């Protein structure tokens, strides 16, 4: 894997970590709120978790594509 691709994957992984932490923070905040106030925080947590999952899938797709290129160049 070339250096530029590795750098991109590292940034995306940092984003995954950030989105996951944001989701956890929202979920913890929601747990301490009254039922009428917690829904917004739960929704934000769900959105952040979805973002983390999308970034994780993108990382996996990029790795697989890069591995496919490496395999085809060896053949």
C-alpha positions as CSV (number, residue, x, y, z in Angstrom):
1,X,0.0,0.0,0.0
2,X,1.5,3.3,-1.0
3,X,2.1,6.1,1.6
4,X,-0.7,8.4,0.3
5,X,-3.3,5.6,0.5
6,X,-2.1,4.7,4.0
7,X,-2.4,8.3,5.1
8,X,-6.0,8.5,3.8
9,X,-6.9,5.3,5.6
10,X,-5.4,6.6,8.8
11,X,-7.5,9.8,8.6
12,X,-10.6,7.8,7.9
13,X,-9.9,5.6,10.9
14,X,-9.5,8.7,13.1
15,X,-12.9,9.8,11.8
16,X,-14.4,6.4,12.7
17,X,-13.0,6.8,16.2
18,X,-14.3,10.3,16.5
19,X,-17.8,9.4,15.3
20,X,-18.0,6.5,17.6
21,X,-16.9,8.6,20.6
22,X,-19.5,11.3,19.6
23,X,-22.2,8.6,19.5
24,X,-21.2,7.3,23.0
25,X,-21.2,10.8,24.4
26,X,-24.7,11.4,23.0
27,X,-25.9,8.1,24.4
28,X,-24.5,8.8,27.8
29,X,-26.0,12.2,27.8
30,X,-29.4,10.9,26.8
31,X,-29.4,8.3,29.6
32,X,-29.4,11.2,32.1
33,X,-32.2,13.2,30.6
34,X,-36.0,13.0,31.0
35,X,-37.9,11.1,28.4
36,X,-39.0,14.3,26.6
37,X,-35.4,15.5,26.3
38,X,-33.5,12.3,25.5
39,X,-34.9,11.6,22.0
40,X,-32.9,14.3,20.3
41,X,-29.7,13.1,21.9
42,X,-30.5,9.5,21.0
43,X,-31.1,10.5,17.4
44,X,-27.8,12.4,17.3
45,X,-26.1,9.3,18.7
46,X,-27.7,7.1,16.1
47,X,-26.6,9.5,13.3
48,X,-23.0,9.5,14.6
49,X,-22.9,5.8,14.9
50,X,-24.2,5.5,11.3
51,X,-21.4,7.8,10.2
52,X,-18.8,5.7,12.0
53,X,-20.1,2.6,10.2
54,X,-20.1,4.3,6.8
55,X,-16.5,5.3,7.3
56,X,-15.5,1.8,8.5
57,X,-17.1,0.3,5.4
58,X,-15.3,2.8,3.2
59,X,-12.0,1.9,4.8
60,X,-12.7,-1.8,4.2
61,X,-13.6,-1.1,0.5
62,X,-10.5,0.9,0.0
63,X,-8.3,-1.9,1.5
64,X,-10.0,-4.5,-0.6
65,X,-9.6,-2.5,-3.7
66,X,-5.9,-1.8,-2.9
67,X,-5.3,-5.5,-2.2
68,X,-6.9,-6.4,-5.5
69,X,-4.6,-4.0,-7.3
70,X,-1.6,-5.4,-5.5
71,X,-2.6,-9.0,-6.3
72,X,-3.2,-8.2,-10.0
73,X,0.1,-6.4,-10.3
74,X,1.9,-9.5,-8.9
75,X,0.3,-11.9,-11.4
